[in-house]
Amino acid sequence: MPEHLELQQLVDGVLQGTTRHRSLSWLQCSCPYLGIILATVSSFFFSLCSVIVKGLVDVNPIELATFRFIGVLLPSIPIAIYREETFFPEGKRIILVLRCFVGTTGLMLSFYAFRHMPLADASVIIFSTPVFVAIFARLFLREACGMFNVITIILTLIGVVLITKPPFLFGDNQVSIVDEQIMENSYDIWGPVAALSSTLFGANAYVLLRALKGLHFSVIMSNFGAFALLYTLIVCYYIGALCWPLCGTDRLLVIALALFSFGGQILLTLALQYEQAGPVAIARSADIVFAFIWQIMFFKETPSLYSVLGALLVVSSVVLSGLRKWALALPRDSETRKKLHFLYLE
C-alpha cells in the first residue's frame, strides 16, 4: 500500500543518528530479530485489511478507503504534536499536496483492484511498487538506474504479465477454481488496470517522498491522512457512496479495517526503528504469503500456476532489492557484504 512508503524515511535519513527509546532497548537485546518480527506482524495486519476490502462487497471500496485513512491519520497527529512539528511547513507545501494526491489515488485504485481481482494477484502487483521506483527516480530525480535495476524491473514485468494474463497472450476467457469447481470467466480488464495504475502512483509517491526527506514522517502522514480523508469524502459524495454501512457485521468490519491499518502502521514504524530498510522490505514480502492463504481460506479461490510463477518473480525482485539495500548499508570490510557482491551490478 502507498501509505507504507512514508515510514521508509525512518531509515532514509529522518531518524538516522537519533536515540531509540531506552524503555524498549532491552527488547532488542533479548530478541535480535525484533524488527523482522514486527514487520511480519505488520504485514499480517495489512493483509487482513485487504481481506476486509474484498469481503465487504456491499460497501463501496472508496468509502472503505476513507476508514483506512483514519488509521493513517490517528497515529500521526499525536507524534507530530509531541515532537512540536510544523504540520504544513513552508517551502514543502506543493510537494506535500502532490504526494498526498498520488498516494490517495493509488490507495483508492488498489482497493478497487482488491474488489475486482483475486486477492493474491492484486496484492502481488501492488507489492511490486518499490521495483518501479527506479524508473521514476531516473526520470524525475536523475538517479542512476543500473543493470541491477533493469534486471529486477524485467523480472517484475514478466511476473505482472503472468498474473494479469492479458487476453492477447492468454485468450479472452480465464479459468479459475472456486470451491473445487472449475469456472470460466470473461476477462475483467479494469481490475488489472487499477492494480497497475496503483503501482505507478505508488512509485511516484515514493519519488516525491525523497524530495521531502527533511520532514519527519509524522508530518507527512498527518498531511496525507487529512488530505486523503477530505479527498475520499468528496469522491464518495459525488458517486453517492457516502453512507454508514447498514449491517451490524459490516460496521464491525469497517472499524476493524481502521484498527488493523492503525496497528500495521505503528508496527511498521517500530520495525524500521529496530531494523534496516532492506531486511524489513524482505519481511514485508510475507504480505504476499498471507494474501495467498486468505484467498484460499476465505474466498475459496485456488491460484493458477501462472499466478504462482508471477508471484515468485515479483517477490524475488523485491527480495533482491531489499538484500541489495541491506548489503550497501554494511561496512565495506564486512564479510557479508563481500559475499553479496553480485548484488552490486551496475
NUDOVO-459000 format. One line per field, with one value per residue (C-alpha): residue number from 1; residue in one letter; x, z, y. Coordinates in Angstrom, 3 decimals. Layout:
BEGIN
nr <- c(NUM_...) .
rest <- c(a_...) .
xx <- c(X_...) .
zz <- c(Z_...) .
yy <- c(Y_...) .
// end
This chain:
BEGIN
nr <- c(1_2_3_4_5_6_7_8_9_10_11_12_13_14_15_16_17_18_19_20_21_22_23_24_25_26_27_28_29_30_31_32_33_34_35_36_37_38_39_40_41_42_43_44_45_46_47_48_49_50_51_52_53_54_55_56_57_58_59_60_61_62_63_64_65_66_67_68_69_70_71_72_73_74_75_76_77_78_79_80_81_82_83_84_85_86_87_88_89_90_91_92_93_94_95_96_97_98_99_100_101_102_103_104_105_106_107_108_109_110_111_112_113_114_115_116_117_118_119_120_121_122_123_124_125_126_127_128_129_130_131_132_133_134_135_136_137_138_139_140_141_142_143_144_145_146_147_148_149_150_151_152_153_154_155_156_157_158_159_160_161_162_163_164_165_166_167_168_169_170_171_172_173_174_175_176_177_178_179_180_181_182_183_184_185_186_187_188_189_190_191_192_193_194_195_196_197_198_199_200_201_202_203_204_205_206_207_208_209_210_211_212_213_214_215_216_217_218_219_220_221_222_223_224_225_226_227_228_229_230_231_232_233_234_235_236_237_238_239_240_241_242_243_244_245_246_247_248_249_250_251_252_253_254_255_256_257_258_259_260_261_262_263_264_265_266_267_268_269_270_271_272_273_274_275_276_277_278_279_280_281_282_283_284_285_286_287_288_289_290_291_292_293_294_295_296_297_298_299_300_301_302_303_304_305_306_307_308_309_310_311_312_313_314_315_316_317_318_319_320_321_322_323_324_325_326_327_328_329_330_331_332_333_334_335_336_337_338_339_340_341_342_343_344_345_346) .
rest <- c(m_p_e_h_l_e_l_q_q_l_v_d_g_v_l_q_g_t_t_r_h_r_s_l_s_w_l_q_c_s_c_p_y_l_g_i_i_l_a_t_v_s_s_f_f_f_s_l_c_s_v_i_v_k_g_l_v_d_v_n_p_i_e_l_a_t_f_r_f_i_g_v_l_l_p_s_i_p_i_a_i_y_r_e_e_t_f_f_p_e_g_k_r_i_i_l_v_l_r_c_f_v_g_t_t_g_l_m_l_s_f_y_a_f_r_h_m_p_l_a_d_a_s_v_i_i_f_s_t_p_v_f_v_a_i_f_a_r_l_f_l_r_e_a_c_g_m_f_n_v_i_t_i_i_l_t_l_i_g_v_v_l_i_t_k_p_p_f_l_f_g_d_n_q_v_s_i_v_d_e_q_i_m_e_n_s_y_d_i_w_g_p_v_a_a_l_s_s_t_l_f_g_a_n_a_y_v_l_l_r_a_l_k_g_l_h_f_s_v_i_m_s_n_f_g_a_f_a_l_l_y_t_l_i_v_c_y_y_i_g_a_l_c_w_p_l_c_g_t_d_r_l_l_v_i_a_l_a_l_f_s_f_g_g_q_i_l_l_t_l_a_l_q_y_e_q_a_g_p_v_a_i_a_r_s_a_d_i_v_f_a_f_i_w_q_i_m_f_f_k_e_t_p_s_l_y_s_v_l_g_a_l_l_v_v_s_s_v_v_l_s_g_l_r_k_w_a_l_a_l_p_r_d_s_e_t_r_k_k_l_h_f_l_y_l_e) .
xx <- c(0.000_1.228_0.961_3.655_6.230_6.386_7.845_10.822_12.074_12.787_15.806_16.423_17.614_14.915_15.709_19.277_21.559_18.712_18.467_15.990_13.714_15.633_12.491_12.357_16.070_16.089_13.606_16.050_18.854_16.752_15.281_17.766_15.136_12.582_12.396_11.767_9.038_7.327_7.422_5.917_3.097_2.554_2.171_-0.369_-2.476_-2.243_-3.212_-6.314_-7.205_-7.135_-9.409_-11.942_-11.883_-12.536_-15.119_-17.285_-18.996_-21.915_-19.655_-18.053_-14.245_-13.764_-15.791_-13.637_-10.566_-11.965_-11.928_-8.470_-7.126_-8.406_-5.873_-3.179_-4.116_-4.707_-1.153_0.450_-1.137_-0.059_3.517_3.685_2.249_4.663_7.627_6.228_6.445_5.019_2.115_2.261_5.820_6.607_8.671_7.339_3.621_3.309_5.271_3.254_-0.022_1.260_2.425_-0.962_-2.807_-0.825_-0.813_-4.565_-5.358_-3.027_-4.691_-8.198_-7.135_-5.647_-8.938_-10.747_-8.261_-8.807_-12.532_-12.265_-9.285_-8.194_-6.767_-3.300_-2.941_-3.816_-1.526_1.452_1.075_0.699_3.585_5.881_5.831_9.422_10.852_9.344_10.655_13.978_12.260_10.653_13.706_15.697_13.147_12.471_15.461_18.151_19.212_21.222_19.325_21.908_21.825_20.585_17.502_16.902_17.009_14.616_12.233_12.195_11.572_8.760_7.151_7.223_5.649_2.930_2.141_1.789_-0.531_-2.727_-2.858_-3.694_-6.170_-3.849_-1.466_-3.755_-7.135_-10.342_-11.649_-9.933_-10.314_-10.474_-11.111_-13.712_-14.964_-13.167_-15.270_-13.693_-15.266_-14.673_-14.927_-14.697_-11.612_-12.152_-9.601_-10.384_-9.068_-5.542_-5.623_-6.422_-3.684_-1.037_-2.148_-1.935_1.618_2.627_1.018_2.768_6.148_5.662_4.656_7.976_9.893_8.047_8.902_12.577_12.073_10.533_13.362_13.971_10.493_9.567_7.328_4.554_4.239_3.934_1.468_-0.642_-0.955_-1.551_-4.286_-6.078_-5.915_-6.979_-9.995_-11.214_-10.457_-12.273_-15.257_-15.694_-15.434_-17.912_-20.374_-20.035_-20.687_-23.408_-21.488_-21.360_-23.329_-22.724_-22.777_-26.211_-25.363_-24.002_-21.291_-20.270_-19.932_-17.664_-15.514_-15.210_-13.996_-11.620_-10.269_-9.272_-7.826_-5.787_-4.467_-3.582_-1.796_0.045_1.348_2.600_4.287_5.968_7.201_8.759_10.188_12.054_13.385_14.861_15.990_17.475_15.248_16.476_15.551_12.237_11.410_12.134_9.973_7.171_7.004_5.075_2.130_2.052_2.103_-0.790_-2.721_-2.490_-3.577_-6.559_-7.586_-7.852_-9.250_-11.879_-12.724_-12.176_-10.136_-7.195_-4.459_-3.420_0.063_0.644_-0.251_2.144_5.000_4.324_4.261_7.606_9.189_7.832_8.729_12.215_12.749_11.613_13.702_16.798_16.255_15.960_19.124_20.988_19.900_20.919_24.292_25.136_24.444_27.025_30.648_32.926_35.112_32.118_32.340_28.607_28.923_31.695_29.585_26.763_28.987_26.781_24.109_26.314_25.809_25.703) .
zz <- c(0.000_-0.800_2.757_3.858_1.997_4.469_7.029_4.757_5.817_9.271_7.639_4.686_6.845_9.157_12.191_11.382_14.256_16.720_20.053_20.445_23.430_26.337_27.731_24.672_24.142_26.303_23.901_21.030_23.120_24.145_20.641_17.885_15.198_16.785_13.723_11.389_13.687_13.932_10.125_9.646_12.101_10.337_7.055_8.764_9.769_6.334_4.641_6.846_5.644_2.090_3.086_4.590_1.464_-0.791_1.515_2.156_-1.236_-0.052_0.819_-1.903_-1.925_-1.976_1.234_2.748_1.805_3.935_7.017_6.107_6.100_9.624_10.568_8.822_10.496_14.093_14.985_13.167_14.873_18.475_17.293_15.413_18.404_20.813_18.613_18.156_14.384_11.925_10.225_6.900_6.545_4.052_1.027_1.010_0.601_-3.139_-2.944_0.123_-1.733_-4.785_-2.567_-0.847_-4.171_-5.794_-2.575_-2.053_-5.673_-5.577_-2.497_-3.879_-7.055_-5.005_-3.140_-6.475_-7.614_-4.456_-5.159_-8.841_-8.852_-6.932_-3.651_-4.116_-7.704_-6.760_-3.713_-5.753_-8.400_-5.806_-3.793_-6.812_-6.325_-4.946_-8.076_-10.343_-8.191_-10.072_-13.324_-11.922_-9.809_-13.045_-14.874_-12.178_-9.808_-12.327_-10.117_-11.633_-12.971_-13.388_-14.757_-11.436_-11.587_-15.225_-14.375_-11.413_-13.473_-16.309_-13.846_-12.250_-15.588_-16.608_-13.265_-13.707_-17.210_-15.839_-13.106_-15.210_-18.139_-20.869_-23.463_-26.451_-24.883_-22.886_-24.644_-23.748_-21.199_-17.929_-15.941_-12.125_-9.412_-6.800_-4.194_-6.122_-9.236_-12.495_-13.727_-16.945_-16.640_-19.148_-18.729_-16.492_-17.651_-15.077_-12.082_-13.538_-14.886_-11.387_-9.811_-12.315_-12.006_-8.221_-8.578_-10.780_-8.438_-5.501_-7.226_-7.892_-4.254_-3.221_-5.514_-4.017_-0.542_-1.420_-2.144_1.338_3.090_5.547_7.070_9.905_8.883_11.255_9.353_6.009_7.305_9.076_5.848_3.909_6.255_6.404_2.634_1.916_4.234_2.536_-0.935_-0.407_1.297_-1.724_-4.128_-2.035_-2.019_-5.773_-6.572_-3.937_-1.681_1.421_3.891_7.042_6.480_7.396_8.606_12.125_10.939_8.184_10.721_12.889_9.889_8.901_12.419_12.219_8.934_10.633_13.654_11.558_9.497_12.687_14.121_10.875_10.664_14.248_13.973_10.702_12.258_15.154_12.780_10.841_14.088_15.130_11.761_8.481_5.483_3.468_5.931_6.701_2.977_2.764_5.818_4.261_1.466_3.986_2.852_-0.359_1.522_3.708_0.616_-0.957_2.324_2.756_-0.886_-0.453_3.095_2.845_-0.854_-1.880_-4.930_-5.868_-7.573_-11.047_-11.909_-13.797_-10.689_-8.530_-11.028_-11.413_-7.646_-7.316_-9.901_-8.286_-4.751_-5.932_-7.397_-4.209_-2.006_-4.171_-3.960_-0.174_0.054_-2.070_0.105_3.229_1.752_0.690_4.246_5.681_6.351_3.317_5.130_6.151_5.109_4.442_2.065_0.184_-0.196_-1.677_-4.235_-7.090_-5.966_-6.820_-10.572_-12.201) .
yy <- c(0.000_3.518_4.853_2.417_4.476_7.369_5.023_4.348_7.773_6.393_4.769_7.074_9.925_11.229_9.129_8.140_9.014_9.516_7.742_4.906_4.677_3.169_1.599_-0.679_-1.252_-4.373_-5.951_-5.673_-7.150_-10.144_-10.555_-9.605_-10.214_-7.900_-5.639_-8.586_-9.946_-6.568_-6.149_-9.616_-8.908_-5.591_-7.497_-9.739_-6.725_-5.095_-8.365_-8.545_-5.044_-6.402_-9.289_-6.866_-4.679_-7.662_-9.222_-6.155_-6.284_-4.134_-1.185_0.929_0.491_4.281_4.554_1.798_3.821_6.652_4.427_3.146_6.690_7.163_4.501_6.548_9.828_8.732_7.615_10.550_13.547_12.707_12.032_15.338_17.234_15.535_16.488_20.026_19.699_22.228_20.471_22.341_23.725_26.462_25.539_21.952_22.560_21.944_18.687_17.647_18.190_16.296_13.453_13.335_13.308_10.484_8.460_8.778_7.984_4.987_3.529_4.012_2.218_-0.604_-1.027_-1.225_-3.869_-5.935_-5.902_-6.888_-9.278_-12.362_-11.109_-12.612_-11.368_-7.781_-7.911_-9.111_-6.390_-3.626_-5.065_-4.557_-0.771_-0.462_-2.092_0.584_3.416_3.233_4.257_7.402_8.262_8.213_10.391_12.989_12.884_11.892_8.999_6.179_3.180_0.437_-3.074_-4.476_-2.231_-3.188_-6.906_-6.589_-4.442_-7.014_-9.866_-7.884_-7.050_-10.718_-11.607_-8.983_-10.306_-13.837_-12.593_-10.308_-12.784_-10.233_-11.570_-11.055_-13.609_-15.906_-15.630_-13.814_-16.350_-17.196_-20.397_-20.260_-22.824_-21.807_-24.287_-27.050_-26.268_-25.165_-21.923_-19.989_-16.222_-13.397_-11.217_-8.170_-5.630_-2.935_-4.857_-5.289_-1.722_-0.418_-2.555_-1.417_2.210_1.926_0.632_3.573_6.108_4.442_4.614_8.335_8.809_7.285_9.670_12.644_11.354_11.534_15.216_15.511_13.687_16.525_16.252_13.920_11.032_12.183_15.470_13.689_11.112_13.753_15.726_12.518_11.316_14.677_15.245_11.662_11.855_15.033_13.649_10.343_12.014_14.295_11.340_9.317_12.218_12.666_8.986_8.653_6.251_8.459_6.350_4.315_0.518_-0.868_-4.369_-4.771_-7.145_-4.753_-1.948_-4.065_-4.963_-1.297_-0.476_-3.457_-2.060_1.191_-0.645_-3.084_-0.188_1.685_-1.374_-2.087_1.485_1.513_-1.896_-0.978_2.252_0.321_-2.294_0.388_1.825_-1.513_-2.874_-1.656_-0.995_-4.000_-6.766_-5.048_-4.952_-8.678_-9.401_-7.359_-9.949_-12.053_-9.916_-11.977_-15.275_-14.140_-12.998_-16.458_-18.078_-15.734_-16.143_-19.908_-19.828_-17.091_-16.842_-20.483_-19.403_-21.595_-19.535_-20.615_-21.787_-18.515_-16.506_-18.521_-18.187_-14.469_-14.000_-15.799_-13.482_-10.317_-11.377_-12.413_-8.933_-7.203_-9.512_-8.947_-5.191_-5.450_-7.542_-5.027_-2.126_-4.031_-5.052_-1.496_-0.311_-2.734_-1.686_-2.077_-4.621_-6.764_-10.414_-10.489_-7.556_-9.328_-12.472_-10.408_-8.692_-9.973_-7.500_-4.520_-4.974_-1.537) .
// end
